[in-house]
């Protein structure tokens, strides 16, 4: 499903691409929701950062478990 290249994981199958697209859609949804209520760039950054870090950790763990 994923292939490791140095420190990144790349999707190599359809299911890997679906997982990656769902991950990106979740990040985009969080960004849009936080950005609509923030007043500055720093508000958006600090509002989005905890979610992005959490999702990246989950994605990295899942990709490492599903890699060849």
N, C-alpha and C positions, 0 to 999 in steps of 0.2 A: 503494500500500500504506500509506503514511504521509503525514500532512499536517503541515507545520510551522506552529506558532502561537507567535510570538515566539521563545522558546528551548526549547520542548518539541515533541515529535513525538507525534501521535495516530494510532492505527491507523484506517484508513478502509475496509479490505477484510477479508475472511475470513482471508486469509493473514497480514495485519498483526496481527489479533487472536490468531491461533494463535502467532505469534512472541512477542507480548506475554505470553500465558498461559504459554508455556514458560519465558520469562524469570522470571516471578513464581514459577512452580513451583520453578525452580532456586534462587532466593533463599530460598524457604520451606524447602526441603530442607537447604540449608546452615545456616540458622538453627536448625532442629531438631537437626541433628547437633552443632553447636557448643554449643548450649544444654544438651544432655543431659550434656556433660562439664565444663561450667563451674560455678564455685562462686559467682559473683557477677555482677551486671549488667555490671560493667566487663570481666570475663573474656569474657562473651558479646559485648559491643561490640567489643573488640579482636580477638576471634576471627573475627567476621563481617565486619568492615570491609574487609579486603583483598579478599575475594571479592565483596562488593557493589560496591566501586569498579570492580573488573575487569569484572564483568558489566554494569554501567551504561555503561562506556566502549564495550564491544562492542555493546550494544544501541543506544546513541546513534550509533555509526558505521554499523551496519546500517540503522537508520532513516533516517539522512541519505542513504545510498546509494539507498534504495528510496523516497524521497519524491518527490513530483511537483514 
